[in-house]
């Protein structure tokens, strides 16, 4: 089932006009109408904007020496190579 979503403003009190819909003449459709949520208009909409000035090394793994599973996998793979 294809779903088509439209955002339309009311033109008159309680009236909506839908035009150029991609359906066949006589086809039954379901229409669900819900109000669009209002986005809060706050001056603080981007609270972290401008807080990061630079990255020391953006592609360096973070705390890779602290990942127990990574250490175990690395140890297992190393052992597997020597057992061949």
Residue pairs with C-beta under 8 A, 6 or more apart in sequence:
4 21
4 22
6 18
7 36
8 16
8 17
8 18
10 16
11 17
16 33
21 29
23 29
64 70
65 71
